[in-house]
Amino acid sequence: MATKPIVTGTRMSIAEFLDLPDTEERNKMELDDGELYIMPRPRPAHQFIAFWLGWHIANYIDSFAEPPAEVCMDPVTILSRDPRRVVVPDLTVILSERPGQIVGGYFEGVPDITVEVLSTDRNRDLVRKRQIYSEAGVPEYWIFDPVNDTALLLELRDGEYVSRAFLTADDTLTTPLLPGLAIPLTELFHHRQRPTDA
């Protein structure tokens, strides 16, 4: 008997989602209120910005004798079991005191910072993910736009995201959640090895 293909819109439980084979395609799947969403394949510029941002944050964290946080690339994150929401942000930062746990290769809980680099489905990150992360209570949501070389830093106030900063390649990224972190965005957006695609 042929198995039913897994496509965007397939309904499943979190257990069924976590039981999916650990493949490259699996890392592009999310569960949105119990409905599977398969993300488009990210472009090289998208991956480049996510990698270098993670590298800068990891170096900052590594400078402490007792790391104040953990940074994760493409982490499978269970935000809630009801509604069934499992996301795969491009990058998350989890402060050491944040309740939650990493089990079996995924994080269950609410990260302190989630980062999305805009790709083909820009509306999902700009609208739907903004709603999902605010409802989960993620304190900061950063949206990087490799087409326009900008970063929008949102912070949660009274259950809604408000803009804390709109940055360009000339600016330096900081956050009150990681005192002393300072990332010149020219090192991401104007890096000499950055791929030319957006």
N, C-alpha and C positions, 0 to 999 in steps of 0.2 A: 504494500500500500504506500503510495507516495505521500510524503509529508507536506503539510500545507506551507506555502512560502511565507516567510516573515517579511512583511512590508509595513511601511508607515500606515498607521491606523489600526494595526493588530492590537486587540485588547489582551492584557495579561496581568497577572499578579506580580508583585515584586519578587517573589520566590522564582517564578517562571523567568522573569527578566534576568535575575542573577544566575540562573542555570543555563543561559544561552552560552554556546561555545565561545571560548576566549580567543577570538580572531581579530584581525585588524578592523573588519567591519563592525564587530561588536563594540569597539571603542568609539564608534560614531553613532551609537544608539542611546536614546533617552526615553524615559517613561513620563508622560505628561498626563496626569490624572488617569492613570491606568491604560493610556493609549500610547503605543510605540511611535516614536519619531526617529527617523533615520536621517542624520545630518549629512549635508553634502560634503564631499571630500575637500578638505582645506587646501588652499593654494600655498605655494612655497613662501610667499611674503607673510602670510598669516602665521605659518609655523615659525618663521624666523623671528618675528616680533614676540610671539609667545615665549620662545626659547630664551631670547636675550633678556626679556623682562624677568623671567624666572631666574636666570643666572645672576642678575643684579640683586634680586631679593635674597637669593640663597647666599651670596657673598656677604650681604649685610647680616643675615642671621648667624652665619658662621663666625662672625667677628666677636660674638659673645661667648664667654666661658660657659654660661648656661643659656642655651638658645631660647629666645622669647617666643618663638613661633616655629611652625613648620610650613614649608612651601611644597605644593604638590602640582605636578603637571598632569593634565587630563585625568583628574581623579574621578572615578565613579562615586557619586555622592548621593546618598539617600537623604533627601531633605525632609520627607515625611512619608509615613506609611498610609495615612488617611488624610487627604487624598494621596494616591500613589504617585509620588514624584521622585524620580531618579534622574539626575542631571550629570553631565560631563563637562564642567567648565574647562576653559583652556588652562586655567591656573587658579589655585585657591591658596589662601593663607589662613592658617589655623593657629591662633594664639595658644600658648602653653596652658593657660587656665581655662580654655574653652571646653565645656563638656562635650563629649562625643567620643567616638572610638573608630580606629582603623581596624577592620576585621576582614580577613579573606580578600585583601586587595581593594576594598572599598571603604569609604568613610561614611559613617552614619552620624548625622548631627548637622549643625548649622555653622559653616565656616565664618570667619570674620571678614574676609575679603574674597569676592569672586571676580574673576577677570574673563571677559569674552573679547576676542579679536574678531571684528566683523568679517564675514566671508560672504558666500553667495546668498544665503538666506538672512539678509540684514534685519528684516522686520522681526524675526524671531528673537534676536538678541536685544533689539531696541524696544520692543513692546512686550512680547510674551515672557521672555526671561526676566525682564525688569519686574513684571507682576509677580512671577514665581518667587524670585529672590526677596522681594519686599514682603510678601506674605509669609515667607519662611523666617524673616527677621534677620537676614544677612546685613550686618552693619554698613558695609561698603561694597559697592558694585562699580567696577571700572570697565569702561567700554572703549576699546582701541579701534580706530578707523584707519587701516593702512591705505585706503584710497585717498583720504584727505590729510593724512599724517596728523591726526588729532587724538586726544584722549579725554573722555568725559568721566569725571570722578563723581559718583553719586554717593550720598550718605543718607541713612535712614533716620527720618525725624517723624515721630508720631505715626509710624506705620507706613509712611510714604517716602519715596526717594526724592531728594532735592539735590540740585547741582552744587557741589562743593568747589569744583574747579573745571574749567574747560581749557585744556592745554594744547599747545602746538609744539613743533620740534624745537622751538627756541626756549621752551620752559623746562623747569625741573619738577619732577613728580615727588611729592612728599605726602605723608599721611600721619595724623595724630596717633594712629594705632601702632605705628612703628617709628618711634622717635629717633631722629638721626638719619633715617633713610632719605637719600636724595639721589634721584636718578635723572641725569640730563637726558631728555628725550631725543636730542640729536643723536645720541649713541644708539638709539633704536631705529629712528626714522631715517637718519642719514648715514647709517653704518655702511662702510665701503663694500662689505660683502652681502648686503641685502639684495635679495632677488628683485628683479625689475617688475614682476607681475604684481598686481594689487589683489 
